[in-house]
Amino acid sequence: MADIYVRSYDDWGKKPLRFLLPVLIVAALVGGGIWWWLERPEAAEDSGVEETAVPSAVQPQASSSAVSTAPSADIQQTFDRAQSQLAAGNLTEASALLNEVVEKSTDSGLKSSALRMQGRVNMELFLSDVPTPEKKSYVIQPGDSLDRIARRNDTTVALIREMNNISGTLIYPGARLMLPVAPFEVHVDKSSRQLDLVLNGKVLKRYSVGVGQYGKTPVGSFQTVVHQENPDWTPPSGGIIPFGDPRNVLGTRWMSFEDPVRPELKGFGIHGTSQRDSIGGETSNGCIRMLNEDVEQMFMLIPRGTKVVIQE
């Protein structure tokens, strides 16, 4: 026990200052350490990051964002309901819901999807015997023919047959036909590479198209002139490339358009293609390029003289 020394109580009392000095030193060190921790740069940086992470200006934005997403959620629900109605075969209800999405949605992707779906639904309804605002009833008169009715109502014989399930040319006076309520118009937007088939001010169907390279597709108001099935192609270099030749770029249908005020604008038209990857870009020599199945549908729907409006 020689290595252990125990100071007596009296020794503590005799030399108090000997032990007071270390106590003061320790207290100073501890106090200084606390002050340094509170004022250190890292603490200031931590505090700054915390304030930056949740600034007061962000909170109202988060609140307004939550408010702005509510209508989008409602529109998404409307779109989902439209899909359910379509799956159930309720085309009229599906079309009305899709129209609501198109009119109210601020989401370009959702609006585009609704337009594509609406186009398919609208076309199926339009070609059916279901009455819609896009169709009118016509009573066949003595002396009428399908060709005469088509010319008087700015439509095509093929469309009248399709809408009324007529396989031949025989019609009877007093019978009723369904016809388009107004002439179609074709509206082309070069920047979005889209073609809208418009009926009575409403987009009946939207198609993706190809347009001219380097802005070659002219803008303005035109009308269709020559409508041709299985067209031969006369390239700018001359000669004739027959339909079916792989070098023929016109596809299965050709509808030329001209502007009477600008007769120098010739050689432009709407035509088909089998090159699916050419749709949606600047891929033609100035014409409006459509998939063959789309241009064939357009060919059935629009007669010669249809108005074509092209914008940048």
C-alpha positions in Angstrom: 0.0 0.0 0.0 3.0 2.2 -0.2 1.9 3.7 -3.6 -1.3 5.1 -2.2 -1.3 8.4 -0.4 -4.4 9.7 1.4 -4.4 13.4 2.3 -5.9 14.2 5.6 -8.8 16.6 6.0 -6.6 19.2 7.6 -4.3 19.3 4.6 -7.2 20.4 2.3 -8.0 23.3 4.5 -4.5 24.5 4.9 -3.8 25.1 1.2 -7.1 26.0 -0.5 -5.5 28.1 -3.3 -3.5 25.1 -4.5 -6.7 23.4 -5.7 -8.7 26.5 -6.6 -6.4 27.3 -9.6 -6.9 24.0 -11.4 -10.7 24.3 -10.9 -10.7 27.8 -12.5 -8.6 26.5 -15.4 -11.0 23.6 -16.0 -14.0 25.9 -15.9 -12.4 28.3 -18.4 -11.6 25.5 -20.8 -15.1 24.1 -20.5 -16.7 27.5 -21.0 -14.5 28.4 -23.9 -15.3 25.1 -25.5 -19.0 25.6 -25.3 -18.7 29.1 -26.8 -16.5 27.8 -29.6 -19.0 25.0 -30.5 -21.9 27.5 -30.6 -20.0 30.0 -32.8 -18.0 27.5 -35.0 -18.4 28.0 -38.8 -19.8 24.5 -39.2 -22.7 25.3 -36.9 -23.4 28.5 -38.9 -23.3 26.5 -42.1 -25.6 23.8 -40.7 -28.0 26.5 -39.7 -27.8 28.1 -43.1 -28.4 24.8 -45.0 -31.4 24.1 -42.8 -32.9 27.5 -43.5 -32.2 27.1 -47.2 -33.8 23.7 -47.3 -37.1 25.1 -46.0 -37.2 28.8 -46.8 -40.4 30.7 -46.0 -41.0 31.4 -49.7 -41.2 27.7 -50.5 -44.1 27.0 -48.3 -46.7 29.0 -50.2 -45.4 27.4 -53.4 -45.9 24.0 -52.1 -49.4 25.0 -51.0 -50.3 26.4 -54.4 -48.8 23.4 -56.1 -51.1 21.1 -54.1 -54.0 23.3 -55.2 -53.0 23.2 -58.8 -52.7 19.4 -58.9 -56.3 18.9 -57.8 -57.9 19.8 -61.2 -55.3 17.6 -62.9 -56.3 14.7 -60.7 -59.9 15.3 -61.6 -59.1 15.4 -65.3 -57.1 12.2 -64.9 -60.2 10.5 -63.3 -62.3 11.8 -66.2 -59.9 10.2 -68.6 -60.0 6.9 -66.7 -63.8 7.0 -66.7 -63.7 7.5 -70.5 -61.5 4.4 -70.9 -63.9 2.4 -68.8 -66.9 3.6 -70.9 -64.9 2.7 -74.0 -64.1 -0.8 -72.7 -67.9 -1.2 -72.0 -68.8 -0.2 -75.6 -70.4 3.1 -74.5 -68.9 5.2 -77.3 -71.1 8.3 -76.9 -70.3 8.5 -73.2 -66.6 7.9 -73.8 -66.5 10.6 -76.5 -68.2 13.2 -74.2 -65.7 12.4 -71.4 -62.7 12.6 -73.7 -64.0 15.9 -75.0 -64.1 17.2 -71.4 -60.4 16.1 -71.0 -59.4 17.8 -74.2 -61.1 21.1 -73.3 -59.9 21.3 -69.6 -56.6 19.5 -69.4 -53.4 21.6 -69.1 -51.2 18.5 -69.4 -50.1 18.3 -73.0 -49.4 14.5 -72.7 -52.8 13.7 -71.3 -54.5 16.0 -73.8 -52.7 14.4 -76.7 -53.6 10.9 -75.5 -57.2 12.0 -75.1 -57.3 13.5 -78.6 -55.9 10.3 -80.2 -58.4 8.1 -78.3 -61.2 10.6 -79.1 -60.3 10.4 -82.8 -60.8 6.7 -82.9 -64.1 6.9 -80.9 -65.4 9.8 -83.0 -64.6 8.0 -86.3 -66.3 4.8 -85.1 -69.4 6.8 -84.1 -69.4 8.9 -87.2 -69.3 5.8 -89.5 -72.0 4.0 -87.5 -75.8 4.4 -87.6 -75.8 6.2 -84.2 -77.1 9.8 -84.5 -74.5 12.4 -83.5 -74.3 16.2 -83.9 -71.8 15.6 -86.7 -74.4 13.9 -88.9 -77.7 15.0 -90.5 -80.6 13.1 -92.0 -81.3 13.4 -95.7 -84.5 12.1 -97.5 -83.7 10.6 -100.9 -85.6 12.5 -103.7 -86.8 11.1 -107.0 -84.0 11.2 -109.5 -81.3 11.2 -106.9 -78.1 9.2 -107.2 -75.3 8.6 -104.8 -73.0 10.8 -106.9 -75.6 13.6 -107.1 -76.2 13.5 -103.3 -72.5 13.5 -102.6 -71.8 16.6 -104.9 -74.7 18.5 -103.4 -73.6 17.9 -99.8 -69.8 18.3 -100.3 -69.0 14.7 -99.4 -68.0 11.5 -101.2 -69.9 8.5 -102.5 -67.6 6.2 -100.6 -68.4 7.9 -97.3 -72.2 7.8 -97.9 -71.9 4.1 -98.6 -69.8 3.5 -95.4 -72.1 5.6 -93.2 -75.3 3.9 -94.5 -74.0 0.4 -95.1 -74.7 0.5 -98.8 -72.8 -2.0 -100.9 -74.0 -1.0 -104.4 -75.5 2.1 -106.0 -79.2 1.3 -105.7 -81.2 3.7 -103.5 -84.9 4.4 -103.1 -86.9 7.7 -103.0 -88.3 8.4 -99.5 -85.5 6.4 -97.8 -83.3 8.3 -95.3 -79.5 8.6 -95.4 -77.1 9.9 -92.8 -74.7 12.5 -94.2 -72.0 14.8 -92.7 -73.6 17.9 -91.2 -71.0 20.2 -92.9 -68.0 19.9 -95.2 -64.8 18.8 -93.7 -61.7 21.0 -93.4 -58.1 19.9 -93.1 -55.9 21.9 -90.7 -52.1 21.2 -90.7 -49.7 22.5 -88.0 -46.1 22.2 -89.3 -44.4 22.7 -86.0 -46.3 19.9 -84.2 -46.5 17.7 -87.4 -50.2 17.2 -86.9 -53.2 17.2 -89.2 -56.6 17.8 -87.8 -59.7 16.7 -89.6 -62.2 19.4 -88.6 -66.0 19.1 -89.0 -68.3 22.0 -88.1 -65.5 23.7 -86.1 -64.7 20.5 -84.1 -61.6 18.3 -84.4 -63.1 14.9 -85.4 -59.7 13.2 -85.6 -56.0 14.1 -85.3 -53.3 12.4 -87.4 -49.5 12.5 -87.1 -47.9 13.5 -90.4 -44.6 14.3 -92.0 -43.9 17.7 -93.5 -41.4 19.2 -95.9 -37.7 19.4 -95.2 -36.2 22.8 -94.6 -39.6 24.4 -94.3 -40.6 23.5 -97.9 -44.2 22.9 -97.1 -46.1 26.2 -98.0 -48.4 27.9 -95.5 -51.8 29.4 -96.2 -55.2 28.4 -97.4 -55.6 25.9 -100.2 -58.1 23.5 -101.7 -57.7 19.9 -102.9 -57.8 19.4 -106.7 -56.8 15.9 -107.9 -57.7 12.9 -105.9 -56.1 9.7 -107.1 -56.0 6.1 -105.9 -52.8 4.1 -106.4 -51.0 7.0 -108.0 -48.0 7.1 -110.3 -45.3 9.5 -109.3 -43.7 12.1 -111.5 -40.5 13.1 -109.7 -39.0 16.6 -110.1 -36.2 15.1 -112.2 -38.8 13.9 -114.8 -40.2 10.6 -115.9 -42.9 8.5 -114.4 -42.5 6.0 -111.6 -45.6 3.7 -111.5 -47.5 2.7 -108.5 -46.0 -0.3 -106.7 -42.5 0.6 -107.7 -40.3 0.9 -104.5 -39.1 4.3 -105.7 -42.7 5.7 -105.8 -43.0 7.9 -102.7 -46.8 8.6 -102.9 -48.1 5.6 -101.2 -51.6 4.4 -101.9 -53.4 7.8 -102.2 -52.7 11.3 -103.6 -54.6 14.5 -103.1 -53.1 17.6 -104.6 -53.8 21.0 -103.2 -53.5 24.5 -104.8 -54.1 28.1 -104.0 -56.0 29.9 -106.8 -54.3 33.2 -105.7 -50.9 31.7 -105.9 -50.9 29.5 -109.0 -47.1 29.1 -108.9 -47.4 26.8 -105.9 -47.8 23.5 -107.7 -46.9 19.9 -107.1 -47.9 19.9 -103.4 -50.3 17.5 -101.9 -51.3 15.0 -99.2 -50.1 11.5 -99.9 -49.4 8.2 -98.2 -46.3 6.3 -97.3 -45.2 2.9 -96.0 -42.2 4.4 -94.3 -43.6 4.6 -90.8 -40.5 6.2 -89.3 -40.9 9.2 -91.7 -44.1 10.3 -89.9 -43.6 13.1 -87.3 -40.6 14.7 -88.9 -39.4 16.9 -91.8 -39.2 14.1 -94.3 -40.9 15.1 -97.5 -40.1 17.4 -100.4 -42.9 19.8 -99.3 -45.9 17.5 -99.3 -48.0 16.4 -96.3 -47.1 12.7 -95.7 -49.4 10.3 -93.9 -49.4 6.6 -93.2 -51.2 4.6 -95.9 -54.1 3.6 -93.6 -54.6 7.2 -92.5 -54.5 8.7 -96.0 -56.9 6.0 -97.2 -59.4 7.0 -94.5 -58.9 10.7 -95.4 -59.5 9.9 -99.1 -62.8 8.4 -98.2 -63.9 11.3 -96.1 -63.0 14.5 -98.1 -64.1 15.3 -101.6 -62.4 17.4 -104.2 -62.4 21.1 -103.3 -61.8 20.5 -99.5 -60.3 23.4 -97.8 -56.7 22.8 -96.5 -55.2 25.3 -94.0 -51.5 25.0 -93.3 -49.7 27.0 -90.6 -46.2 27.2 -89.1 
